[in-house]
Every structure is written in structure tokens, then in C-alpha cells.
Amino acid sequence: MATKDFEYRWTRQGAMALLGQTIGFFLDAYDLMFVTAMTPILAKVLLPPKLPAWLAYFITLYGYVFTLIARPLGSALFGNYADIIGRRNVLMITLLGAGVLSALTAAIPTYAQVGIMAYIIFSILRFIEGIFIGGEYAAGHPFVLEQVPIKWRGFAGGVDQSGFAFGVAMGGAVVTWFTLWLGPEKMLLYGWRYVFLTGLAPAIVGLIIRYTLPESPIFQEVKEQGKLERVPFFSLFNTKERVLTFLQVMLVMTGMFYCSWSMFNYFVGILTETGLPGATASFFYAIAGLVDAISLWFAGLMSDFIGRRLAIIVAGIGSAIMALPSFYILHLGASLRSSLLLWLGTFLVGWFTNWIWGVEPAYLAERFATVRRGSGVGFGYSSGIFLSTTLMPYWSILLYPVFHSMWPIAAIMLIIGGTLGAIGAAIGPETKGVSLRIARE
């Protein structure tokens, strides 16, 4: 089929590519959310029992931070290869690696068995898995968005990104189910291992789908024309204009990461510190993930009508304004055991912490030329981690003694994120309608 057909109408190949990437991104969140949904459990499994509960909570979060620290490395490595050997080939490697590492986490020893080495082993596995996950979206977003209609590229990106939200929802649901089935004591003893082992299932499904798909036609076209670069990653920084593009993208992504992790880092902790059972906290975490998915579709679709730039600005400002009321209502609902407030807070947090991400896949794909799109999307995406996610647990440890509660910390992070995202988009160009067939700018 001619490359241009993908730009103007939906095809079976484009739809299946979107499904495969949504499942791949599902695995990213599904495994990662096990850590945040089971943080109170893992804190007891991996760390000394004498640590204060709140301190152990944030130290455990550093375990998944190692996953995030590795993402820029993975996105640089696999994104570069996605621009050389193709998006599909890289995606087969990254999804398999992520699935295997998730399953291996189920076999790590506990603190009671090997002391602090348990936490070290856990962190090492998280780091290696992060390398594969970094490559997953570096190759995955371009693979999908190079095969969907220009008119609906924003919506397709929102659906693509919602794989992460559905992973959050399913991760929370799985933790809830295992906790209710086994009970808190057995979850602490061995149930958490079963949870991590389930990470193999979405990896297998995603691999089967991707195996049946051909390469992105736009990448294939550029390859056949002999326009590929030798080291695409380095070309992101070989002119002043490209460096400025990268820095602007980094600012937007830094804001987005502050927004999303304001929920992922603190949601379960906000509920459990009020005395709510872990199963209840995981259940509402799953509901927040479903709300997140809907918000991503909405924001992506919104960007197809008002443009990527304005959509990010609207989402960022909206998130900053709603940060304090959203997290306070969630906290109040848990404290008062008010179902109405708890459901309302869950909806508000699920929506306003993540809807800005619905614009991200299309926006990043449109900011980089075909020959370096994998490198640009992957490393541009991951660059937001440098000044956000890796620092948040550290800042939380400093701020918790001031507020003695997690909800104000989460609100502060969301205000920072929404503001940075809006500013970053405001100083950048509009990209809606850009052809992804541009081999070189």
C-alpha cells in the first residue's frame, strides 16, 4: 500500500500498529504501577523493619526511580537503532526485555533473607528494565503515528498514551484482587511475587501482534531512498536550531512528568496514611487509571481541533488551577470515609494529573524529522525525567516533616508540572497538520 494512504485514512495495518503499541505501553505502566500500588508492602519486604513507615515508603519509591533513570539511556540507544534498523525490529526487542525483567522481579530475595542486598537487587532489575522501557516508546510512538491519518493523529496519540493509563488501572486492579484473595499477611509473604509474574502476559500478547505487522511505511520509504543517517541520535544536537528544539521539548516533558507522577507517586500513600486498607487504596488507584485513560483520549482529540500547542497550554493551566482542590478532596474523602468525596477526588486527580499527556505522542512525533524521529521522540520524552521524577522522592522526604501529609506535596508537584508544561508549549511552535514524511528539516 502506498505510503500516502496512511496519511489520509485508517487502514488495518495502522489500527493494528496502534493496538500493539497501546499494549506495549500498557506493560510499561502495568509493571511500574505494581511498585507504586504495592509500595507499603515492598517497603516491608525490601527494607529494615525499624524505619519509619513514611520514610520507608519514599525510599521504596526510589526503587522505581531507578527504572526511570535508565529510560534516557534506553531511549537514546534503542531510539537511535529505531532510526537505523526500523521501528518494528526494535519494538520486538524492547517488549520482550521488559516482560522478562518484570517476571524476574518476582524471584528476588527479601530483606529477611539477604538484608539490604534485597533492595539493591530490586533496584538493579528496575534499572535494566528501564533501559528496555525507554526504547519502547522511542520506537513505538513513531511506529504508530507514521501509520495513522493526519486528521486524527492527536486522537491516535491519546489512545496510544492511554495504554499507560489502562496499565495503571489494571495494575491497581490486580493488586486489589490478589490482596482480597490472599489477605495482607500472604501478600507480604509471597503474594507480591505473583503480581510481578503476571507482567509476562501483556508482553506475550504484544509480541504476537507486533510479529504480524510490517515496518512503518514512512520509515521504509526513507530507507529505500538512502536518506538514513549513520548516528541519528547525535544529529539531534549538531545545529543550534536542533538544540533549541530539544531544550523546548525537554521543558514540556519535565512539566508533564511532574503532572503524572503527582498521582503515581502519592495516590496510594494519600489514602493509606489515613488508615484506609491497601486493597481499598489500590481499587481507587485503578479507578483513577480509568479516568486517566478517558482524559487522554479527550486531550488528544481536543488537539486535533484546537492544535497541539494550545491543547497543552489549556491542560497545563487547568491542572495547576485544580491541583489543590483535587488532592484535598481525595484526602478529605479518605479521612472522613466519605464515599462521595473519595469518588470525586479520585475522578479529579485521575483527570487533571494526566490529561496533558494525551497530546504528547503526536506533538513529539511532529517535532522531529523521520531520520531522527525515534531518537528525538525517545530521548525528548525521557529528558523530562532529569529534573522531575528522579528528584520527587528526595523532595518528598524533605517536605513531609513540614506538612505531615502527602496530599499537599502532590498538589505542589502538579502545580509545578502544569505551569512548566504550559510555558514550554507557549514558547514552541504549532505542529498540527505537519507531514511525518519529512525526511530532513
Secondary structure, DSSP 8 states (H G I E B T S, - for coil): --HHHHHHS--HHHHHHHHHHHHHHHHHHHHHHHHHHTHHHHHHHHS-TTS-HHHHHHHHHHHHHHHHHHHHHHHHHHHHHHTTT-HHHHHHHHHHHHHHHHHHHTT---HHHHTTHHHHHHHHHHHHHHHHHHHHHHHHHHHHHTTS-GGGHHHHHHHHHHHHHHHHHHHHHHHHHHHHHH-HHHIIIIIHHHHHHTTHHHHHHHHHHHHT----HHHHHHHHTT---SSTTGGGGSSHHHHHHHHHHHHHHHHHHHHHHHHHTTHHHHHHTTT--HHHHHHHHHHHHHHHHHHHHHHHHHHHHH-HHHHHHHHHHHHHHHHHHHHHHHHHHHHHT-HHHHHHHHHHHHHHTTGGGGGHHHHHHHHS-GGGHHHHHHHHHHHTTTTTTTTHHHHHHHHHHHHSSSHHHHHHHHHHHHHHHHHHHHTS---TT--TT----
